[in-house]
């Protein structure tokens, strides 16, 4: 598949175009997203505000209607009580009413010219006197047979109070009007009733519903009661006013006011039963409404509903206006982006040539350097930032040449150091031996060696650690190796060997601040002992798999180098078949991870103990795997060396494996 190659001019153009348009695009999209978010917030807040306003307005309207209704009733009750007192004080014939009661009855009707329709005085004997439309009627009734009379007598608890009935005294029970009844005693002990038929809702026909919702608002006068069939609380509709109407009428869609949302309807019923006012959203007759309710004192309750769609119409207008503004802003941003595109195109083609020349010169120089030509230099001055780049390139080339030379020297040093370390462990009867050394850099300061190895079941092993790592540590390690090998060829115990090595090493490192630790051990299978001398090195460990314990080979000698006269001692401990001798440098247990935790000797002991049944080479592999897993992804920071020697059962022999190259 062929790839499209662009010239510097076109790359400069596309880069400049992207750099100019990308911020503009980001700003435009961010602005659009921000405006959209603001529109959403404002729309939501507006919707909530209109809902809250509608609920508050409808609630105030319901409370106003309840107050008007309540005060009208109070005025009617006072007027009716006043009439009953005048009738009580009048000189009455037994079972009849005097003609002079016409004036008080007419005065009562005059106080309520639009609401009061008829006023009636009735005695217990059945004699009645009524005034309606200026005409007085006197007749005789069978009081015992008149239901409303007996009901009034039954409901009247005390003289001087007024009871209300939902119908007038001469009409059926489907009327929406009210009748106020007052019971009093006449001069001969007969009970009398003063009744006033009145439209108590007349005062509410003056239009207190807010204008925005007048054509869609439903109004109800309800009474809190209990369902006869189920015994549940219900709202009985006493009267209602249709949308746009100024007059009240009887129920139109049934005698009960209810919502299909039983949970919220129960909250409304609970509020009304406690005599409380409130507002909320409830469905009614297949449409969502905003309800507001306000009860009267010891009387019915007013419920007003406005369609939720009407309430939200204003907020939708605000939202549409804001969305129109958002679209206009996006169009203007697009036009600005197009103008920017034209300007960038012109600037790119004009400036590309001047920009590309120094870049091409540097590219040619880099190409020559990559082919090994370090004599190249860029001879060009532009008078701008390119001069700094060109000067930096010209300074970089000789430094790069020197760095490459050092790299070759380090590679050579690495090869030399690897050749100085044992390629493979020696073969000694009764022993399974494995070792590994891993440098943190190309060369390191860890040292191990096998000395005086023979098949007569004896092996001398040395493990050392030079301070630091890198080239300096590697050079000192080379010197120490030569001293250890030369001295080990002569007679003397391990303590004498270490002392002589220290005397020869001390003059060389006295002023350098460098020093070395050394652990020298001799494994003698014929006598089943380990002899060792320690010069400041971490102790070796011997694992007994039978008792599952580790023995630490301490020793108390000082480090090699600082003091030429240091004295060292030789120690000895017994070993048995199956024992595992572990020697290493601090690069193992002082390995840390990104959490700041150290690997530690306990982890090393656990890996050795868990894999004691494996050959020595595989135990080394397990330790390094565990170490890498603990440290990862952190890089190795210090050199590390590990030597494992297993004491074999008599007659047993592991196949010796080749020691891997140092890494």
Secondary structure, 3 states (H helix, E strand, C coil): CCCCCCCHHHHHHHHHHHHHHHHHHHHHHHHHHHHHHHHHHHHHHHHHHHHHHHHHHHHHHHHHHHHHHHHHHHHHHHHHHHHHHHHHHCCCCCCCCCCCHHHHHHHHHHHCCCCEEEEEEEECCCEEEEEECCEEEEEECCHHHCHHHHHHHHHCCCCCCEEEECCCCCCCCCCCCEEEEEEEECCCCCEEEEEEEECCCHHHHHCCCCHHHCCCCEEEEEEEEECCCCCCEEEEEEEEECCCCCCCECCCCCCEECCCCHHHHHHHHHHHHCCCCEEEEEEECCEEEEEEEEECCCCCEEEEEEEHHHHHHHHHHHHHHHHHHHHHHHHHHHHHHHHHHHHHHHHHHHHHHHHHHHHHHHHHHHHHHHCCCCCCCCCCCCCCHHHHHHHHHHHHHHHHHHHHHHHHHHHHHHHHHHHHCCCCCCCCCCEEEEEEEECCCCCCCEEEEEEEEECCCEEEEEEEEECCCCHHHHHHHHHHHHHHHHHHCCCCCHHHHHHHHHHHHHHHHCCCCCCEEEEEEEEECCCCEEEEEEEECCCEEEEECCCCEEEEECCCECCECCCCCCCCCCEEEECCCCCEEEEECHHHHCCECCCCCECHHHHHHHHHHHCCCCCHHHHHHHHHHHHHHHHCCCCCCCCEEEEEEEECCCCCCCCCCCCCCCC
